[in-house]
Amino acid sequence: MLAAAALNPYRAAPETPEDVRWMNAASAFMVWVVLAMVLAAVLLMITRQPFFNLKRVELAGDLQRNNVATVRANVVSRLAGGFFSVDLMKTREVFESVPWVRKAIVRRVWPNELRITLEEHRPAAYWEHDDRDDQLVNTFGEVFDANIGDVEDERLPTLQAPAKATASDAKTMLDMLQKLRPVLSPLGAEIETVRLTDRGSWSVVLDDDARIELGRGTTDEVLARTERFVRTLPEFKRQYSAPLQYADLRYPEGYAVRLKGLSTWQDGNKPPVIKPAKPQAKPSH
């Protein structure tokens, strides 16, 4: 026995009992928890020092509807917290609640400053739907509330939406307005109103009071009918020089027109359909 012990002097130590190992692990965990709590308390105490109180709020952006000094005076007093504790999301919401502000980007600037970049709505059209006429559509096709008196001196067109219009309808109608403008420009009048019915039929009213029914279909189909009308109308007006009052483009192969002070159909009958002349085929050689 003594000989065997002499031959194996590095015999393995007895294994630590499992309950002791669990107790050691729990003790180490509690130590780390206490250290973390102490560290958190120290950091919290540091962040609450007056040095980190917000002392400067810088506003930037191309503001035309708002005054920087007025925005700062009305909003900064509603901000809560210091450099570390201020809620950036709530701060952004506070600034975006200011009339005409579309978007606010809020950043911390060490050690006690907030920097806010504001983007304002750029009005593109009036928005009328569900008996409301106190909203506008911006250049992104977004509907927003505004004081209509702020734009009463601007010549904005009107988008008359169908009932229960959605946000996507506003963008669709603004896109149609922008695509129709160059098509109708040869008529010498600006678009005053674009209307979309519940059944998806389009119509426009020009600033000379002429009304044009464009009908239903895809954007390309509506634009194709309108382009054909504008291109061929001069042929008709060579015979009748009176200003356009009404046009109906919902016919499959032509359109009907009414000129101011001139009737082109008999009472009780529909206006005659004007069929644009088709280009003649070139003779083959």
Backbone hydrogen bonds in HBPLUS format (Angstrom, degrees):
<---DONOR---> <-ACCEPTOR-->    atom                        ^
c    i                          cat <-CA-CA->   ^        H-A-AA   ^      H-
h    n   atom  resd res      DA  || num        DHA   H-A  angle D-A-AA Bond
n    s   type  num  typ     dist DA aas  dist angle  dist       angle   num
A0005-ALA N   A0001-MET O   3.03 MM   4  6.36 153.8  2.10 147.3 154.3     1
A0006-ALA N   A0002-LEU O   3.00 MM   4  6.15 150.8  2.09 141.0 148.9     2
A0007-LEU N   A0003-ALA O   3.07 MM   4  6.26 144.8  2.19 140.6 149.5     3
A0008-ASN N   A0005-ALA O   3.25 MM   3  5.22 142.2  2.40  96.1 106.4     4
A0020-VAL N   A0017-PRO O   3.20 MM   3  5.45 127.7  2.49 101.2 114.1     5
A0021-ARG N   A0017-PRO O   3.21 MM   4  6.61 152.8  2.29 147.9 155.5     6
A0022-TRP N   A0018-GLU O   3.07 MM   4  6.37 157.6  2.12 152.2 157.6     7
A0023-MET N   A0019-ASP O   3.07 MM   4  6.21 150.1  2.16 136.8 144.9     8
A0024-ASN N   A0020-VAL O   2.94 MM   4  6.22 152.8  2.01 148.1 155.1     9
A0025-ALA N   A0021-ARG O   2.98 MM   4  6.23 159.2  2.03 149.0 154.5    10
A0026-ALA N   A0022-TRP O   2.95 MM   4  6.14 158.6  1.99 147.4 153.0    11
A0027-SER N   A0023-MET O   3.00 MM   4  6.16 154.3  2.06 143.5 150.6    12
A0028-ALA N   A0024-ASN O   2.98 MM   4  6.24 157.9  2.03 147.8 153.5    13
A0029-PHE N   A0025-ALA O   2.96 MM   4  6.18 155.5  2.02 146.4 153.3    14
A0030-MET N   A0026-ALA O   2.97 MM   4  6.18 159.2  2.01 148.9 153.8    15
A0031-VAL N   A0027-SER O   3.02 MM   4  6.26 151.0  2.11 144.2 152.3    16
A0032-TRP N   A0028-ALA O   3.07 MM   4  6.38 158.5  2.12 149.0 153.7    17
A0033-VAL N   A0029-PHE O   2.90 MM   4  6.19 151.8  1.98 148.4 157.0    18
A0034-VAL N   A0030-MET O   2.92 MM   4  6.13 162.3  1.96 149.3 153.5    19
A0035-LEU N   A0031-VAL O   2.93 MM   4  6.19 160.3  1.97 149.5 155.3    20
A0036-ALA N   A0032-TRP O   2.86 MM   4  6.04 156.5  1.92 145.4 151.8    21
A0037-MET N   A0033-VAL O   2.93 MM   4  6.17 155.6  1.99 149.7 156.2    22
A0038-VAL N   A0034-VAL O   2.93 MM   4  6.16 157.3  1.98 149.9 156.3    23
A0039-LEU N   A0035-LEU O   2.87 MM   4  6.09 161.1  1.91 148.4 154.0    24
A0040-ALA N   A0036-ALA O   2.86 MM   4  6.04 158.5  1.91 146.8 152.8    25
A0041-ALA N   A0037-MET O   2.91 MM   4  6.08 157.4  1.96 145.2 151.4    26
A0042-VAL N   A0038-VAL O   2.94 MM   4  6.20 155.1  2.00 148.5 155.2    27
A0043-LEU N   A0039-LEU O   2.90 MM   4  6.17 163.2  1.93 152.1 156.6    28
A0044-LEU N   A0040-ALA O   2.83 MM   4  5.99 159.3  1.87 149.4 155.5    29
A0045-MET N   A0041-ALA O   2.94 MM   4  6.10 155.1  2.00 143.1 149.9    30
A0046-ILE N   A0042-VAL O   2.94 MM   4  6.21 150.1  2.03 145.7 154.2    31
A0047-THR N   A0043-LEU O   2.87 MM   4  6.14 165.0  1.89 155.3 158.6    32
A0048-ARG N   A0044-LEU O   3.15 MM   4  6.27 131.1  2.40 139.4 150.8    33
A0049-GLN N   A0046-ILE O   3.05 MM   3  5.42 163.0  2.08 115.0 117.9    34
A0052-PHE N   A0049-GLN O   2.96 MM   3  5.89 157.7  2.01 130.9 134.5    35
A0053-ASN N   A0050-PRO O   3.12 MM   3  5.24 168.5  2.13 109.6 112.7    36
A0083-PHE N   A0052-PHE O   2.92 MM  31  5.52 166.5  1.94 163.4 168.0    37
A0055-LYS N   A0112-ASN O   2.95 MM  57  5.74 168.4  1.96 152.7 154.0    38
A0114-LEU N   A0056-ARG O   3.00 MM  58  6.44 156.5  2.05 153.6 160.7    39
A0058-GLU N   A0114-LEU O   2.84 MM  56  6.24 162.7  1.87 167.2 166.3    40
A0116-ILE N   A0058-GLU O   2.82 MM  58  6.13 171.7  1.83 175.4 177.7    41
A0060-ALA N   A0116-ILE O   2.86 MM  56  6.22 145.2  1.98 158.7 165.4    42
A0118-LEU N   A0060-ALA O   2.82 MM  58  6.16 169.4  1.84 156.6 154.1    43
A0070-THR N   A0067-ASN O   3.05 MM   3  5.24 115.7  2.48 101.0 116.4    44
A0071-VAL N   A0067-ASN O   2.93 MM   4  6.21 163.6  1.95 162.6 167.3    45
A0072-ARG N   A0068-VAL O   2.95 MM   4  6.13 167.5  1.97 154.4 157.9    46
A0073-ALA N   A0069-ALA O   3.00 MM   4  6.13 159.0  2.04 144.3 150.2    47
A0074-ASN N   A0070-THR O   3.00 MM   4  6.16 153.4  2.08 148.9 155.4    48
A0075-VAL N   A0071-VAL O   2.94 MM   4  5.88 143.9  2.07 151.4 160.1    49
A0076-VAL N   A0072-ARG O   3.04 MM   4  5.37 153.6  2.11 133.7 142.1    50
A0078-ARG N   A0075-VAL O   2.79 MM   3  5.39 155.3  1.85 120.1 128.5    51
A0079-LEU N   A0076-VAL O   3.11 MM   3  5.41 167.4  2.12 113.4 117.2    52
A0086-VAL N   A0082-GLY O   2.94 MM   4  5.34 143.8  2.07 145.7 145.9    53
A0091-THR N   A0087-ASP O   2.92 MM   4  6.10 154.0  1.99 148.6 157.0    54
A0092-ARG N   A0088-LEU O   2.90 MM   4  6.08 155.5  1.96 145.0 150.9    55
A0093-GLU N   A0089-MET O   3.04 MM   4  6.35 156.6  2.10 145.5 151.8    56
A0094-VAL N   A0090-LYS O   2.91 MM   4  6.18 149.7  2.00 146.9 155.0    57
A0095-PHE N   A0091-THR O   3.14 MM   4  6.47 161.3  2.18 152.3 155.6    58
A0096-GLU N   A0092-ARG O   2.93 MM   4  6.13 153.5  2.00 149.6 157.9    59
A0097-SER N   A0093-GLU O   3.05 MM   4  6.15 115.8  2.48 135.8 149.5    60
A0097-SER N   A0094-VAL O   3.27 MM   3  5.29 150.1  2.36  96.9 105.6    61
A0098-VAL N   A0095-PHE O   3.18 MM   3  5.58 163.1  2.21 109.5 114.7    62
A0101-VAL N   A0098-VAL O   3.09 MM   3  5.67 162.9  2.12 139.7 142.4    63
A0121-HIS N   A0100-TRP O   2.87 MM  21  5.52 154.9  1.94 149.5 156.1    64
A0102-ARG N   A0119-GLU O   2.74 MM  17  5.61 149.5  1.83 146.5 157.1    65
A0103-LYS N   A0119-GLU O   3.14 MM  16  5.11 158.5  2.19 140.8 143.9    66
A0119-GLU N   A0103-LYS O   2.85 MM  16  5.11 151.7  1.93 160.4 160.7    67
A0105-ILE N   A0117-THR O   2.96 MM  12  5.12 160.0  2.00 142.6 149.2    68
A0117-THR N   A0105-ILE O   2.92 MM  12  5.12 158.4  1.97 144.2 150.6    69
A0107-ARG N   A0115-ARG O   2.97 MM   8  5.26 149.6  2.07 143.4 153.1    70
A0115-ARG N   A0107-ARG O   2.88 MM   8  5.26 167.0  1.89 156.8 160.5    71
A0109-VAL N   A0113-GLU O   2.85 MM   4  4.98 160.7  1.89 148.7 144.3    72
A0113-GLU N   A0109-VAL O   3.08 MM   4  4.98 144.0  2.22 156.4 160.8    73
A0139-THR N   A0122-ARG O   2.96 MM  17  5.80 125.2  2.26 149.4 164.9    74
A0124-ALA N   A0137-VAL O   2.72 MM  13  5.69 164.6  1.74 161.3 159.8    75
A0125-ALA N   A0137-VAL O   3.25 MM  12  5.26 146.3  2.37 143.8 145.4    76
A0137-VAL N   A0125-ALA O   2.82 MM  12  5.26 159.0  1.87 158.9 159.0    77
A0126-TYR N   A0157-PRO O   2.82 MM  31  6.24 162.3  1.85 156.4 159.8    78
A0159-LEU N   A0126-TYR O   2.86 MM  33  5.94 160.9  1.89 143.2 148.8    79
A0127-TRP N   A0135-GLN O   3.01 MM   8  5.33 159.0  2.06 138.3 132.1    80
A0128-GLU N   A0159-LEU O   2.99 MM  31  6.13 173.8  2.00 161.5 159.8    81
A0161-ALA N   A0128-GLU O   2.83 MM  33  6.03 156.6  1.89 167.4 175.4    82
A0129-HIS N   A0132-ARG O   3.16 MM   3  5.35 146.6  2.28 137.8 147.4    83
A0132-ARG N   A0129-HIS O   2.75 MM   3  5.35 151.4  1.83 120.9 130.5    84
A0136-LEU N   A0144-PHE O   2.97 MM   8  5.55 169.2  1.99 163.0 166.3    85
A0144-PHE N   A0136-LEU O   2.90 MM   8  5.55 155.6  1.96 153.8 159.7    86
A0138-ASN N   A0142-GLU O   2.88 MM   4  5.42 160.0  1.92 149.3 152.9    87
A0141-GLY N   A0138-ASN O   2.96 MM   3  5.42 163.6  1.99 119.2 122.4    88
A0150-ASP N   A0147-ASN O   2.81 MM   3  5.64 161.4  1.84 125.4 131.1    89
A0151-VAL N   A0148-ILE O   3.06 MM   3  5.69 158.8  2.11 116.7 122.5    90
A0154-GLU N   A0151-VAL O   2.92 MM   3  5.22 162.0  1.95 114.2 120.1    91
A0156-LEU N   A0154-GLU O   3.05 MM   2  5.78 122.6  2.39 108.7  92.6    92
A0158-THR N   A0192-GLU O   2.90 MM  34  6.26 150.4  1.99 138.9 147.7    93
A0194-VAL N   A0158-THR O   2.87 MM  36  6.29 159.5  1.91 167.2 174.2    94
A0160-GLN N   A0194-VAL O   2.85 MM  34  6.16 162.3  1.88 157.8 163.4    95
A0196-LEU N   A0160-GLN O   3.10 MM  36  6.42 161.5  2.14 176.3 172.0    96
A0169-ASP N   A0166-THR O   3.10 MM   3  5.22 130.6  2.35  97.1 110.1    97
A0172-THR N   A0168-SER O   2.93 MM   4  6.15 159.7  1.98 149.1 155.3    98
A0173-MET N   A0169-ASP O   2.88 MM   4  6.03 161.3  1.91 151.3 155.5    99
A0174-LEU N   A0170-ALA O   2.97 MM   4  6.15 154.9  2.03 145.6 152.8   100
A0175-ASP N   A0171-LYS O   2.93 MM   4  6.10 157.2  1.98 148.1 154.3   101
A0176-MET N   A0172-THR O   3.01 MM   4  6.28 153.9  2.08 144.0 151.2   102
A0177-LEU N   A0173-MET O   2.93 MM   4  6.15 158.9  1.98 147.0 152.6   103
A0178-GLN N   A0174-LEU O   3.00 MM   4  6.24 162.5  2.03 150.5 154.4   104
A0179-LYS N   A0175-ASP O   3.03 MM   4  6.25 144.4  2.16 143.8 153.3   105
A0180-LEU N   A0176-MET O   2.88 MM   4  6.02 145.9  2.00 150.7 159.9   106
A0181-ARG N   A0177-LEU O   3.15 MM   4  6.25 146.1  2.27 149.1 156.2   107
A0184-LEU N   A0180-LEU O   2.90 MM   4  6.04 160.2  1.94 166.0 169.6   108
A0185-SER N   A0181-ARG O   3.03 MM   4  5.93 123.7  2.36 144.0 158.1   109
A0187-LEU N   A0184-LEU O   2.97 MM   3  5.75 159.1  2.01 125.2 131.6   110
A0188-GLY N   A0185-SER O   2.98 MM   3  5.61 166.8  1.99 122.3 126.6   111
A0207-ASP N   A0190-GLU O   2.82 MM  17  5.57 146.0  1.94 157.6 166.1   112
A0192-GLU N   A0205-VAL O   2.76 MM  13  5.58 156.0  1.82 149.5 157.0   113
A0193-THR N   A0205-VAL O   3.03 MM  12  5.01 152.4  2.11 143.3 145.2   114
A0205-VAL N   A0193-THR O   2.92 MM  12  5.01 151.3  2.00 138.6 143.7   115
A0195-ARG N   A0203-SER O   2.87 MM   8  5.27 172.4  1.87 158.8 159.0   116
A0203-SER N   A0195-ARG O   3.04 MM   8  5.27 139.9  2.20 146.9 150.7   117
A0197-THR N   A0201-SER O   3.02 MM   4  5.29 161.0  2.06 143.4 149.1   118
A0200-GLY N   A0197-THR O   2.99 MM   3  5.19 162.8  2.02 110.2 114.2   119
A0202-TRP N   A0215-GLY O   3.00 MM  13  5.22 175.0  2.00 121.6 122.5   120
A0214-LEU N   A0202-TRP O   2.89 MM  12  5.22 145.8  2.01 133.2 141.1   121
A0215-GLY N   A0202-TRP O   3.19 MM  13  5.22 136.1  2.39 151.9 141.8   122
A0204-VAL N   A0212-ILE O   2.97 MM   8  5.38 157.3  2.02 148.1 155.3   123
A0212-ILE N   A0204-VAL O   2.89 MM   8  5.38 166.2  1.91 158.1 161.6   124
A0206-LEU N   A0210-ALA O   2.81 MM   4  5.28 166.2  1.83 158.1 162.5   125
A0209-ASP N   A0206-LEU O   2.93 MM   3  5.33 147.6  2.04 121.9 122.4   126
A0211-ARG N   A0245-GLN O   3.07 MM  34  6.33 160.4  2.10 134.2 135.6   127
A0247-ALA N   A0211-ARG O   2.92 MM  36  6.42 140.1  2.08 153.1 163.0   128
A0213-GLU N   A0247-ALA O   2.84 MM  34  6.21 164.9  1.87 160.7 161.6   129
A0249-LEU N   A0213-GLU O   2.87 MM  36  5.83 165.8  1.89 154.3 159.0   130
A0222-VAL N   A0218-THR O   2.96 MM   4  6.26 165.6  1.98 159.6 162.7   131
A0223-LEU N   A0219-THR O   2.93 MM   4  6.09 164.7  1.96 153.3 157.8   132
A0224-ALA N   A0220-ASP O   2.89 MM   4  5.99 149.3  1.98 141.9 150.5   133
A0225-ARG N   A0221-GLU O   3.09 MM   4  6.35 160.3  2.13 149.9 153.6   134
A0226-THR N   A0222-VAL O   3.06 MM   4  6.27 159.6  2.10 147.5 153.5   135
A0227-GLU N   A0223-LEU O   2.85 MM   4  6.02 160.6  1.89 150.7 155.7   136
A0228-ARG N   A0224-ALA O   3.04 MM   4  6.21 156.9  2.10 145.4 151.5   137
A0229-PHE N   A0225-ARG O   3.01 MM   4  6.24 156.8  2.06 146.6 152.9   138
A0230-VAL N   A0226-THR O   2.95 MM   4  6.21 169.7  1.96 157.2 158.8   139
A0231-ARG N   A0227-GLU O   2.92 MM   4  5.96 153.6  1.99 144.1 151.9   140
A0232-THR N   A0228-ARG O   3.04 MM   4  6.11 148.0  2.14 145.1 152.3   141
A0233-LEU N   A0229-PHE O   2.87 MM   4  5.76 136.9  2.06 151.8 161.1   142
A0235-GLU N   A0232-THR O   3.07 MM   3  5.62 138.1  2.25 113.9 124.3   143
A0236-PHE N   A0233-LEU O   2.92 MM   3  5.32 123.6  2.25 110.6 124.5   144
A0237-LYS N   A0233-LEU O   3.05 MM   4  6.32 158.4  2.09 155.9 162.9   145
A0238-ARG N   A0234-PRO O   3.08 MM   4  6.16 118.9  2.47 138.9 150.3   146
A0239-GLN N   A0236-PHE O   3.16 MM   3  5.88 151.8  2.24 114.8 121.1   147
A0240-TYR N   A0236-PHE O   3.40 MM   4  6.69 149.7  2.50 134.5 143.1   148
A0260-LYS N   A0243-PRO O   2.83 MM  17  5.57 164.2  1.86 162.2 167.5   149
A0245-GLN N   A0258-ARG O   2.83 MM  13  5.49 156.6  1.88 155.4 154.4   150
A0246-TYR N   A0258-ARG O   3.04 MM  12  4.94 155.0  2.11 142.4 141.8   151
A0258-ARG N   A0246-TYR O   2.73 MM  12  4.94 146.4  1.85 151.0 148.8   152
A0248-ASP N   A0256-ALA O   2.73 MM   8  5.08 157.4  1.78 150.2 156.0   153
A0256-ALA N   A0248-ASP O   2.97 MM   8  5.08 156.1  2.02 137.9 144.4   154
A0255-TYR N   A0274-ILE O   3.13 MM  19  5.31 147.9  2.24 128.0 136.3   155
A0274-ILE N   A0255-TYR O   2.64 MM  19  5.31 178.0  1.64 154.5 154.7   156
A0262-LEU N   A0259-LEU O   3.09 MM   3  5.26 159.1  2.14 129.8 126.7   157
A0269-ASN N   A0266-GLN O   3.12 MM   3  5.63 160.1  2.16 134.3 136.2   158
